[in-house]
């Protein structure tokens, strides 16, 4: 029953997911209603909503444009469900901005499989990744995904290997110019983020532990599921699915090494994991399995959300 609602990608289905997103967003923000109403709070809320909507659009556009999934709304539904596991993301400007720019980069890297204008796509993806690292430094690790994509598609041209370095220096020059012109503390902020922290002792309550444990189970299950079934996927899409695997692992690494660690940083794994979940359901021949998986995910994510309000 549930799968029948989202198995097709229609304007109505997409609108339903967006309405649910706004509902959960405002429900979470209602705890600080007075701050949301004033002019500063309203501007902040509007910006957060725009970032979330833009992220959903990018996720949906990327998977549809590159045929990563069939014609369904599962991917954006899973993206919403993962946000519900860690609802504090709804208030995290820096991570939402960083994730938005990473989605732009992933879109360019996935489209690299067409072999059209590869140099432009590599340069654009590198620029977006370096811009994302200005909001959260360790997003710079996603440059690994650029080189993975080069290996998969355009490794013979040595110039492709040098383009990320060009993008890096271009970003650095522009950033330093703006920082020196407007606010030198931006440089200190970036330097402070270059530290690492491998400890996982930041949790303040059991609900955060439960939410993280639930997400770990989801991540491991669908990651292993895709790895095991990868050779059964269409040959033309295998490189793209491998990029999703690498993207997920890079996102996990960012979470593990980042200073000032919190579960919000797992947002960088949401898009790849959403694709993994979607392919798992879409390629399953069992209707009962599809219903059970989707129901368990929806119940678990909603419980996690409401326990953390």
Secondary structure, DSSP 8 states (H G I E B T S, - for coil): -HHHHHSS--HHHHHHHHHHHHHHHHHHHGGGHHHHHSHHHHHHHHHHHHHHHHHHHHHHHHHHHTTSS-S-SHHHHHHHHHHHHTGGGGG-HHHHHHHHHHHHHHHHHHGGGG-SSHHHHHHHHHHHHHHHHHHSGGGGGGHHHHHHHHHHH-TT-HHHHHHHHHHHHHHHHHHHHHHHHH-THHHHHHHHHT-B--------SHHHHHHHHHHHHHHHHHHHHHHHHGGGS-HHHHHHHHHHHHHHHHHHHHHHHBSS--GGGGGGGHHHHHHHHHHHHHT---HHHHHHHHHHHHHHHHHHHHHT-
